[in-house]
Amino acid sequence: MGLCAFLFPGQASQYPGMGRDLYDKFPAARAVFDEADRALGFSISGMCFEGTEEHLKLTENTQPAVVTVSVAALRALAENGVAPTYVAGHSLGEYSALVAAGSLVFADAVRMVRQRGAFMQEAVPSGVGAMAAILGLSHAQVEEACHRAAQGEVVAPANLNSPEQTVISGHAGAVKRAVEIASQSGAKRAVILPVSAPFHCELMQPAQQRLEEWVREITFGPLRIPLVTNVAAETIERGDEAREALIRQVSLPVRWEESVRTLLDAGVEMFVEVGPGKVLSGLLRQIDRSVLCVNVEDEKSLHAAIEKLAQARTPAADAD
């Protein structure tokens, strides 16, 4: 085994306290938090460590917090000699992946995602939009449910996460109708998600237009490590491709299952989820249970990941 991909999450499963252990245990991770505080002009580290869940779940805070913790975990891995062959990030995680690939400067990334969060929050008035997770139906079945539920409103697949899971996004009424249709069509589960905006659908066009002005001003260098994008599920290595992918992903669906399959087709056999939580590890198990997947979000998980990766890379002794 040899090829390894780093996967970067777009959300956290637990907010208050995230990243604190990395900050305390790894100098390289501490430097990331310090850099984020300087870049943003306020203490995102303090928010991560001591902020309330209610405050951290506001997307303009969530986004820089998750990117900061993810890059801190990335730097801790690098400090321990672990590097990827490929990178990919789920939605927001694509910014962390571009930092890992050497295309984006971290300070630029964290400032951009702060604005991205604010623009997304302001694009749709509170209560107008919604998102829901549909489990147990194919992407095509979910798309059909959305088509039937629209009735002149917006509702569409937003995250094509795994064979078992599709997230939909759009107007609140249309999303609710799609949930009811999906349930009647045999979905194992169909639930409205507690999110602050309807991400990755055409309602995000105003946010995309505002973010584009920011992104056009940022320098994107060539990628030292190939990245698989959300919008096309294809490998890129040029900075201009990375910029366009970030702009387009705001209102387009995250093609995560296809992205993972692109990595599998490239020969990747080891995956490391780098950042807070294990959401992507769970999705990977739904896509292909045969590959190794570990997560890194604190000192304990980092050392466990290094040990498992080392074991996977060591050929078993031939039995005589």
N, C-alpha and C positions, 0 to 999 in steps of 0.2 A: 504494500500500500504506500502511496506517496502523495497524490494530489489532495490539497486541503483548501476548502473555501471558508472564509469568514462571512457570517451572516449577521446583519445589524438590524435590531428591532426598531419598530416605529412607535412603540408604546412600552409602558412598564406595567408589571402586574402588581407591584407594591411601590408606593410613592415616597412617603416620609422615610428618611434614613438612607435612601438609595445612594450608593457610591461612597458612603462614609468609610467603610472598611478599606476600600481601594485607596482613598485619600490617606488613611492612617498608616497603611502598610507598605505602599509603593511610592517612592519619590517621583517617579515619572508620572504616575497618576495624579499626585498632588500638584504637580506643575500644570497639568491640564486644567484642573479646577481653578487654580490661580490665574491662568491665562483667560479662562472664560469670564471670571469676575472682572478682569481688566477690560476685556473686549466689550462686555455688555454694559459696564458702568454701574453695576449693582452686584450683590453677592448671590449668584445662582448657586454657589456651593452651600451657603447658609440656607437657601430655600430647599435644596435637595436634602440636607441633613436634618433641618429643624422645621421646615415649612409644614403647613397643614395640608391634608389631602385635598381639601376643597380648593386651596390656592394652587397647588401643584397640578390639579386636573384642568385648570384653565389652559387652553391649548397654546397660548402665547408663552406660558411658563413651561408647560409639559415639553414642548419641542426642544428648546435649548437645554433643558435638564436632561432629557434622554440622550441627546447627542453628546453632551458633556460626559455623562457616565459611560457611554459606549466608547468614546475616544480614550477616556481614562483607562478602561479595561484593555483597550487595544494597546496602549503604551505599556501597561503592566505586562502584557504578553510579550511585547517586543523586548522589554527589559529582561525577560526570561528566555529569549532566543526563539520565540515561536512566531512564524510569519506565514501568510496565506499564499496560495497559488492563484486563487480567484477571490473576488469579493462580490457581494450583493447586499442590498438593504431593502427592507420592506417599507415602502412609502417614505416617511421621514428618514428611515435608516439609510437611504441612498446617499444622504449627505455625509453620514459617518463613513460609509463605504468609500466615498470619493476622497475623504481625508486619508483613509487607509491606503488608497491607491496612489496617493501623492499628487492628486490633481487639484485639490482644494486645500488652502491654508485653513487650519482649524478656526482661527479667530474670524475669518470671513464666513465660515460655515455656521458658526454659532450665532453670529449677528444676522445672517440670512434667515435662519429658522425662527428666530425671535420675530422677525417681520412676517415671515410666512404664517406663523401662528396667529398673529394679530390680523393679517389680511383675511385669513380663513374665517376667523371669528366674526369679523365685520361684514363678510360677504352675504350672509343670510341672517335675518333677524331671529332672535331666540324663539324657539317653538315652531318656526316655519319648516325647518328641515328635520330629518331623522335618518338613522341607520339601523339595520337589523341583520342578525346572523341567521342564515338558513342552513341547517344541518341535515344531511341525508338525501339531498336531491342533487342531480347533476347540474353543472353550470347551465346547460341548455334548458333544463326544466325551470330553473330559477329565472332565466331570461324570459321564458314564456309567461311565468307568473307576473313578472314586472310589466310585460307588454299588456296583459289583461288588466292589470291594476292601475295603469297610468291614467286613463280617463282625462287626457289633456294636461296632466301634471307630469313632473319628472320623477322617475324611479328606474333604477338600472343597477346591474351588478357593479360593485365598486372594488371589491377585493376577491379575486378568484384564487382562494387560498390553498385548497386541496380538493381531492375528489369528494371529500365529505363536507366541505365548508365553503359557502359563498356568502359574502357580506354585500348587502344592497344599500343604496343611498338615494335620497331625493326628498321631495315634499313629504311632510309628516303624514298627511292623509293617504297619499299613494303608497308609502312604505307600509302603513298599517294594513291597507287592502292587500298588498302583496304578501304580507305575513299570513293573513287569513287564507289566501288562495294557496300558498305553499303548504300550510297545515292541512288543508283539505286534499292536497295532492300527494300526501304521504310523507311530508318532511318529518324527520325524527324530532326536530326541534326548530322553532322559528320564533325568535325573541328580539324585541326592540333593545338596542344597545344604549348605555348611558354615555352618550357623546355630546360634545358641545356644538357640533356643526355637521352638515351632511357632506363628508369628504369624498373626493374622487368621483364627482358627477358634474354635470354641466352647470349646476347651481354655483359651482366654484369658479366659473369663468371670470367674475370680477376680481377674485383673489389672484387668479392666474395672471391677469393683465397687470395688476399692481406689482406682483412679485417679479414679473418679467423685467420691469424697469430696473429693479435692484440687481437681478441676476446678470443682466447685460453689462453692468458696471464692474463685475467681479472677474478676476483673472482665473481661468481654468487651464492648468497645465496638462501635458500629456500624461496618461495614466501609466504608472510603472507596473501595475497589476491589472489584468483584464477585469472589467466589471460587467455584470449582466443587469440590464436596465429593467425597471418595472414596466415601462410602456410598451416595449417591443419583445421582452424576454430574449434579447440578443446581446452578445458580447460587444463591448466598445472599448477603444483604447485611446481615443482622441478627446481633447478638452472641449472642442466645439460640440461634439456629440453628447458629452456629459451635460453641458449647459442646456441644450435643447431638450434632453430627456427630463431634466428637473423642471423646466417650464411646463412641458406637456403633461407631466404626471399629476399636476394639481387637479385637473378636471377629467383625467382618464383613469380607467381601472388599473389596479395593481395586478399584474398577471404573475402571481407568485408561484403557483403550481408549475406553470410553463418555465419560469425562471429557474426553479430547482431542477426541472428535467433537463434544461440546457446544460446546467452544471454536471448533472449525472452523465449526460451524453459526452461531455468533455473528459470524462474519466475521474471525476472527483469522487472519492470514497470516504473522506473525512470532512465533517462540518463542525464549525465552532460558532455558536451563537454568542456574540460579543456585545454585552450590554445587560441592562436590567431585565430579569425575567427569563421565562422558558417558553414563550409563546411560539416562536419559530421552531423550536425543538419539537413541540407537539405537532405542528403542521408537517414537519419533515417525516415524522413517524407515520402520518396518514398517507404521505406520498410514496415513501419507500422505507420499509422497516429494516432493510438489509444493511444500510450504511451506518457508520459510526457518527453520532452527534453528541457533542458535549456543550455545556454553556459556561461562560465566564462572567461573573458579576461581583465576585469578592475573592478574598485570599483563598478560602477553602475550595471554592469551585475552580479557581485558576490552577491550583496544585493538582487537583483531581483530574482536570482536563489534560495537563501536561503529562501526567502519568499514563492516562488512557491513550493519548496520541503516541507516546513513546512505545507502548506495548503494540499498538497497531502497526507501527513502522518497523518493528523488529520481526523478521521472518521466523516462523516457528522452526525449531531444530528438526532436521530430518530424522525420522524414526528408522532405526536399523532393524 
